[in-house]
């Protein structure tokens, strides 16, 4: 029986969605990101510990497609409750009592590739979705219906009865982690993927190389990790003990073997997260040139012992060996990462070496160029057919537009150009400096915060961010794939520090990219966020709690 109901109009894509809540009391569901449509009904389904006093506990029943999501649900319930929940295979379409049923049977295809329908009654829970991804995201919402800090001594856990119909607004819902400035272990990366999955994020942009470190094993070029993966110390003015990424001789850094990369990719795939690897070119390449200086205009020397900034570590655009090298690197990278996008960087390229390089000047004359920046576009265009031939799409930072954007390239907009690129038919991922850079301070009072690069990005500003650029016509809006947060780690030498900078701002961004725009309500979000603090504690995540601050990560260099 439904309570006295009040309906709020939300809007979903081109149709109208509704959230139905009790008029007599506030909504009690604390799901983030907010689903497209929620209808609360009376009563609760009680998840019961298996074999309580000899009686059967709540079971998890799945069909073939749903089995991975069922196993994930069972593992999360075990982690939260300390109890083992068993899986059984679905025998018929009817929902047995005291069961959580996950199935593609009867799912509405209009929910799309990531949508789901969740029905919680006092007798059973039924989750339907057209795809494995939709089932996985429905499981995340189901888990958020459980009380946080679920007691391992309890034997029953009530969840409110409701109907939830849900699907994402954008298909790119991402987070970028820079592992060049500071190295994070395979296990730490997987912990971050776990946290992303809770909030239905589906794209992990892995910034694997930059001036200060090369982090991916390339078998054809072993010196990239033998030399380019290490530097003398932690750098950036940080205390030596602020990180543990040292080898026996005291050098700082590290890298992922190809076997480890494959394991992380599989781990992400099991959570419906696509990894987008970034191999910087033609600039931000000092770590590669330390190992192979002949690929530069000057022959070096180069070093990875660099502060933050932009440096002359740029591949020679007039040397054919440069193109052979980066293509061989990308060939190994594409063998490791099956996702559709390969990120080639392309940002902040210093052209002074090209100006003074006879080979680069000869290339300019050959191509009819009048400005060195056109060599950057030439470099990117040389990569495009190679990447496309491997059935992948090229994506790069805003600057790859300079000198002319490669025909099929997508851009990741951090300093502008999204509107122009979308109008020209290019796909765009929004990641503007003002709204999506989680290396910025979270408080105007920097003294209360861990040391950061600068800037100020409060939680409320992240929540107010709108990925569709103002003035972009409806006919071009489908080119806006979504948005992502960027975490540049110059001043984040530990995972605990990274987590503090990411959460809870990533909760806000998850709602921006998943939920219907008209549903955005800061007051309601902050109410739901309070419940998420317990869930973040359950996950062992170090997060910013209001104006509290810095005990775990330190506040000074």
PAMARGU-145813 format. One record per residue (C-alpha): x, z, y; residue in three letters. Coordinates in steps of 0.05 Angstrom, whole numbers, padded with zeros to 5 digits, always signed. Layout:
XZYALA...
END
This chain:
+00000+00000+00000UNK+00028-00019+00068UNK+00034+00031+00124UNK+00005+00017+00193UNK+00045-00045+00211UNK+00073-00076+00273UNK+00104-00145+00274UNK+00163-00168+00316UNK+00176-00242+00325UNK+00248-00261+00311UNK+00253-00336+00301UNK+00294-00367+00246UNK+00323-00437+00256UNK+00263-00479+00276UNK+00210-00434+00245UNK+00185-00365+00262UNK+00208-00304+00223UNK+00179-00235+00226UNK+00203-00164+00216UNK+00146-00117+00198UNK+00158-00043+00210UNK+00118+00020+00216UNK+00088+00031+00284UNK+00088+00106+00274UNK+00162+00114+00261UNK+00227+00075+00272UNK+00249+00023+00221UNK+00287+00058+00166UNK+00328+00000+00139UNK+00399+00000+00165UNK+00423-00067+00140UNK+00479-00103+00178UNK+00475-00161+00190UNK+00401-00157+00204UNK+00361-00200+00155UNK+00318-00256+00182UNK+00253-00225+00156UNK+00239-00154+00132UNK+00173-00123+00112UNK+00174-00050+00095UNK+00122-00025+00046UNK+00102+00044+00022UNK+00141+00081-00030UNK+00210+00077-00061UNK+00245+00050-00122UNK+00288+00103-00155UNK+00354+00081-00184UNK+00364+00128-00243UNK+00429+00145-00277UNK+00433+00112-00345UNK+00414+00155-00405UNK+00392+00214-00365UNK+00371+00268-00415UNK+00369+00215-00469UNK+00323+00169-00430UNK+00343+00099-00409UNK+00367+00094-00337UNK+00357+00036-00290UNK+00382-00029-00320UNK+00409-00092-00288UNK+00377-00155-00317UNK+00406-00223-00301UNK+00401-00296-00319UNK+00463-00339-00330UNK+00476-00358-00257UNK+00465-00286-00235UNK+00513-00254-00284UNK+00573-00250-00236UNK+00529-00218-00182UNK+00502-00170-00234UNK+00572-00150-00255UNK+00591-00139-00182UNK+00528-00096-00171UNK+00544-00055-00233UNK+00615-00043-00209UNK+00593-00023-00139UNK+00541+00025-00168UNK+00594+00055-00213UNK+00641+00064-00153UNK+00586+00096-00110UNK+00553+00139-00163UNK+00604+00149-00218UNK+00554+00123-00269UNK+00559+00062-00315UNK+00502+00013-00307UNK+00491-00037-00363UNK+00474-00111-00357UNK+00422-00146-00400UNK+00401-00219-00400UNK+00333-00238-00374UNK+00284-00255-00429UNK+00224-00277-00388UNK+00203-00284-00316UNK+00165-00218-00315UNK+00201-00160-00282UNK+00207-00102-00332UNK+00198-00032-00305UNK+00258+00008-00281UNK+00300-00055-00276UNK+00339-00091-00222UNK+00328-00164-00237UNK+00374-00218-00210UNK+00352-00289-00222UNK+00349-00360-00197UNK+00280-00369-00232UNK+00226-00382-00181UNK+00274-00381-00122UNK+00252-00419-00060UNK+00300-00477-00049UNK+00286-00474+00025UNK+00328-00411+00028UNK+00389-00457+00025UNK+00458-00447-00005UNK+00465-00375+00017UNK+00394-00348+00024UNK+00357-00299-00019UNK+00290-00263-00028UNK+00291-00189-00046UNK+00229-00152-00068UNK+00233-00076-00078UNK+00172-00042-00108UNK+00164+00027-00140UNK+00167-00006-00209UNK+00225-00055-00203UNK+00273-00093-00158UNK+00272-00169-00162UNK+00325-00211-00126UNK+00316-00286-00127UNK+00361-00339-00097UNK+00374-00413-00109UNK+00449-00402-00116UNK+00501-00352-00139UNK+00522-00342-00067UNK+00451-00323-00046UNK+00447-00274-00103UNK+00513-00243-00082UNK+00488-00234-00010UNK+00423-00205-00035UNK+00463-00154-00074UNK+00499-00134-00010UNK+00432-00121+00024UNK+00408-00082-00037UNK+00470-00039-00036UNK+00458-00023+00037UNK+00389+00003+00019UNK+00422+00058-00022UNK+00439+00122+00014UNK+00511+00121+00038UNK+00559+00172+00008UNK+00518+00168-00056UNK+00533+00232-00092UNK+00569+00224-00158UNK+00535+00288-00181UNK+00465+00261-00169UNK+00422+00227-00222UNK+00372+00191-00177UNK+00380+00149-00115UNK+00317+00125-00079UNK+00315+00061-00040UNK+00256+00041+00006UNK+00206-00010-00017UNK+00211-00075+00022UNK+00209-00150+00020UNK+00269-00185+00051UNK+00274-00260+00061UNK+00341-00279+00089UNK+00391-00335+00102UNK+00449-00343+00151UNK+00446-00376+00219UNK+00517-00405+00214UNK+00557-00430+00154UNK+00626-00408+00180UNK+00628-00332+00186UNK+00701-00315+00189UNK+00760-00269+00200UNK+00832-00289+00212UNK+00890-00244+00192UNK+00960-00258+00218UNK+01010-00237+00163UNK+01071-00269+00196UNK+01083-00215+00249UNK+01073-00161+00196UNK+01067-00170+00121UNK+01008-00142+00083UNK+01009-00137+00008UNK+00965-00175-00040UNK+00926-00111-00053UNK+00916-00099+00021UNK+00890-00169+00032UNK+00841-00160-00025UNK+00817-00095+00006UNK+00802-00133+00069UNK+00764-00186+00029UNK+00722-00131-00002UNK+00703-00106+00067UNK+00686-00177+00091UNK+00640-00186+00031UNK+00599-00125+00050UNK+00579-00158+00116UNK+00567-00227+00086UNK+00628-00260+00117UNK+00649-00322+00079UNK+00714-00350+00109UNK+00782-00317+00109UNK+00832-00353+00154UNK+00901-00333+00128UNK+00954-00344+00182UNK+01013-00349+00134UNK+01070-00374+00178UNK+01095-00366+00249UNK+01159-00354+00287UNK+01170-00284+00259UNK+01160-00297+00185UNK+01143-00348+00130UNK+01098-00315+00078UNK+01081-00366+00025UNK+01127-00389-00032UNK+01141-00464-00030UNK+01178-00483-00093UNK+01209-00546-00064UNK+01239-00507-00006UNK+01261-00438-00032UNK+01299-00419+00032UNK+01232-00413+00068UNK+01221-00347+00034UNK+01294-00329+00018UNK+01311-00332+00092UNK+01248-00345+00133UNK+01207-00287+00104UNK+01254-00233+00130UNK+01280-00204+00195UNK+01325-00146+00213UNK+01270-00096+00230UNK+01197-00083+00244UNK+01205-00110+00315UNK+01157-00110+00374UNK+01185-00043+00398UNK+01150-00007+00341UNK+01176+00054+00304UNK+01212+00036+00239UNK+01166+00083+00200UNK+01103+00049+00226UNK+01107+00000+00167UNK+01131+00001+00095UNK+01146-00073+00088UNK+01220-00065+00075UNK+01263-00089+00017UNK+01321-00049-00012UNK+01372-00074+00038UNK+01329-00053+00097UNK+01306-00123+00117UNK+01234-00126+00139UNK+01182-00175+00114UNK+01157-00204+00049UNK+01120-00263+00020UNK+01067-00282-00031UNK+01087-00318-00094UNK+01045-00376-00115UNK+01018-00335-00173UNK+00996-00281-00124UNK+00964-00333-00079UNK+00923-00359-00137UNK+00901-00288-00154UNK+00878-00276-00082UNK+00841-00342-00080UNK+00804-00324-00145UNK+00789-00255-00118UNK+00759-00286-00055UNK+00720-00338-00094UNK+00688-00282-00135UNK+00662-00255-00068UNK+00641-00324-00043UNK+00696-00325+00009UNK+00734-00389+00023UNK+00806-00381+00044UNK+00832-00427+00099UNK+00908-00427+00099UNK+00945-00440+00164UNK+01013-00473+00165UNK+01035-00476+00237UNK+01062-00542+00265UNK+01095-00571+00304UNK+01108-00506+00344UNK+01111-00433+00324UNK+01159-00456+00269UNK+01221-00414+00281UNK+01217-00382+00211UNK+01219-00451+00178UNK+01276-00474+00223UNK+01317-00412+00207UNK+01318-00439+00136UNK+01322-00513+00153UNK+01351-00522+00223UNK+01363-00597+00214UNK+01288-00607+00224UNK+01294-00585+00296UNK+01317-00625+00356UNK+01377-00581+00369UNK+01401-00559+00301UNK+01393-00486+00319UNK+01411-00432+00311UNK+01342-00400+00302UNK+01321-00329+00286UNK+01259-00292+00262UNK+01280-00230+00302UNK+01234-00248+00359UNK+01185-00210+00403UNK+01116-00235+00418UNK+01112-00300+00457UNK+01123-00375+00453UNK+01191-00402+00432UNK+01230-00466+00421UNK+01220-00466+00346UNK+01189-00535+00344UNK+01197-00590+00293UNK+01231-00653+00318UNK+01176-00705+00327UNK+01227-00762+00325UNK+01256-00744+00258UNK+01222-00773+00197UNK+01250-00715+00156UNK+01204-00668+00194UNK+01142-00705+00170UNK+01168-00710+00098UNK+01180-00635+00099UNK+01113-00612+00126UNK+01076-00660+00080UNK+01113-00633+00019UNK+01096-00563+00042UNK+01023-00581+00052UNK+01020-00614-00017UNK+01039-00547-00049UNK+00991-00509-00003UNK+00933-00555-00021UNK+00947-00545-00094UNK+00937-00470-00084UNK+00877-00469-00038UNK+00816-00509-00062UNK+00775-00499+00002UNK+00755-00558+00046UNK+00798-00540+00107UNK+00872-00538+00120UNK+00893-00507+00186UNK+00955-00537+00218UNK+00959-00493+00280UNK+00979-00540+00336UNK+00977-00487+00391UNK+01026-00468+00446UNK+01076-00523+00433UNK+01137-00522+00479UNK+01159-00593+00493UNK+01225-00581+00529UNK+01266-00595+00466UNK+01229-00661+00458UNK+01245-00679+00530UNK+01319-00672+00516UNK+01319-00703+00446UNK+01341-00775+00438UNK+01301-00783+00374UNK+01237-00757+00407UNK+01247-00800+00468UNK+01256-00861+00423UNK+01192-00842+00387UNK+01156-00838+00454UNK+01181-00907+00474UNK+01161-00936+00406UNK+01091-00908+00413UNK+01083-00924+00487UNK+01077-00851+00507UNK+01091-00827+00578UNK+01084-00751+00567UNK+01118-00707+00515UNK+01051-00673+00500UNK+01029-00738+00469UNK+01080-00726+00414UNK+01039-00666+00393UNK+00978-00709+00384UNK+01021-00760+00346UNK+01047-00704+00301UNK+00976-00681+00284UNK+00952-00752+00274UNK+01008-00763+00223UNK+00981-00703+00184UNK+00908-00724+00185UNK+00909-00782+00135UNK+00954-00742+00088UNK+00906-00683+00088UNK+00846-00729+00082UNK+00878-00765+00023UNK+00877-00698-00013UNK+00802-00692+00001UNK+00810-00639+00054UNK+00794-00633+00128UNK+00844-00618+00182UNK+00829-00562+00231UNK+00872-00536+00288UNK+00870-00494+00351UNK+00842-00519+00417UNK+00907-00552+00438UNK+00903-00607+00384UNK+00856-00641+00433UNK+00913-00653+00482UNK+00936-00725+00479UNK+00875-00745+00438UNK+00840-00711+00380UNK+00851-00738+00310UNK+00791-00777+00286UNK+00763-00730+00233UNK+00794-00665+00257UNK+00756-00601+00271UNK+00779-00552+00325UNK+00781-00477+00328UNK+00765-00463+00400UNK+00802-00405+00431UNK+00815-00431+00501UNK+00762-00484+00511UNK+00743-00554+00490UNK+00685-00537+00443UNK+00632-00573+00483UNK+00672-00636+00492UNK+00693-00637+00419UNK+00622-00627+00393UNK+00595-00681+00439UNK+00648-00728+00411UNK+00624-00713+00340UNK+00677-00663+00319UNK+00661-00598+00283UNK+00680-00534+00319UNK+00692-00462+00300UNK+00683-00415+00358UNK+00736-00361+00368UNK+00743-00351+00443UNK+00797-00305+00470UNK+00748-00265+00511UNK+00700-00248+00454UNK+00735-00255+00387UNK+00806-00228+00393UNK+00807-00162+00357UNK+00879-00148+00378UNK+00851-00126+00445UNK+00836-00054+00464UNK+00768-00026+00449UNK+00768+00023+00508UNK+00785+00015+00581UNK+00824+00079+00574UNK+00883+00053+00534UNK+00913+00122+00526UNK+00858+00139+00477UNK+00872+00079+00433UNK+00926+00057+00385UNK+00978+00012+00417UNK+00953-00059+00426UNK+00974-00125+00457UNK+00929-00114+00518UNK+00861-00139+00541UNK+00795-00104+00532UNK+00741-00123+00482UNK+00687-00070+00473UNK+00638-00071+00415UNK+00580-00089+00460UNK+00614-00152+00485UNK+00626-00175+00414UNK+00552-00164+00399UNK+00532-00204+00461UNK+00575-00264+00441UNK+00536-00329+00431UNK+00572-00382+00390UNK+00531-00442+00416UNK+00564-00461+00482UNK+00518-00459+00543UNK+00494-00529+00561UNK+00509-00560+00493UNK+00449-00603+00475UNK+00409-00591+00411UNK+00432-00658+00383UNK+00504-00632+00382UNK+00493-00560+00361UNK+00500-00574+00287UNK+00574-00587+00301UNK+00583-00514+00317UNK+00600-00489+00247UNK+00601-00416+00267UNK+00651-00365+00292UNK+00707-00319+00271UNK+00747-00259+00294UNK+00822-00266+00302UNK+00870-00209+00286UNK+00940-00222+00313UNK+00983-00166+00286UNK+01043-00160+00332UNK+01025-00088+00345UNK+00989-00073+00280UNK+01043-00057+00228UNK+00998-00025+00177UNK+00931-00039+00144UNK+00902+00025+00172UNK+00917+00000+00242UNK+00887-00068+00226UNK+00824-00035+00199UNK+00817+00007+00261UNK+00821-00055+00305UNK+00771-00094+00262UNK+00717-00043+00249UNK+00664-00035+00273UNK+00672-00097+00316UNK+00668-00140+00254UNK+00600-00110+00240UNK+00577-00136+00307UNK+00605-00205+00296UNK+00574-00209+00227UNK+00506-00201+00259UNK+00522-00254+00312UNK+00538-00306+00259UNK+00485-00287+00207UNK+00422-00263+00242UNK+00372-00300+00285UNK+00392-00298+00358UNK+00325-00272+00385UNK+00331-00212+00339UNK+00393-00186+00373UNK+00379-00116+00400UNK+00437-00072+00421UNK+00398-00007+00415UNK+00374-00022+00345UNK+00443-00047+00324UNK+00477+00017+00347UNK+00424+00057+00309UNK+00438+00018+00245UNK+00512+00022+00257UNK+00510+00098+00252UNK+00489+00091+00179UNK+00545+00041+00167UNK+00597+00094+00184UNK+00582+00128+00119UNK+00589+00062+00082UNK+00656+00049+00115UNK+00677+00118+00094UNK+00654+00102+00023UNK+00699+00040+00025UNK+00758+00081+00050UNK+00763+00040+00114UNK+00796+00069+00176UNK+00749+00051+00233UNK+00737+00069+00305UNK+00684+00122+00314UNK+00657+00117+00384UNK+00709+00144+00433UNK+00748+00178+00377UNK+00814+00149+00364UNK+00883+00150+00340UNK+00902+00203+00290UNK+00917+00156+00232UNK+00953+00099+00267UNK+00988+00129+00327UNK+00984+00111+00400UNK+01054+00094+00421UNK+01111+00048+00405UNK
END
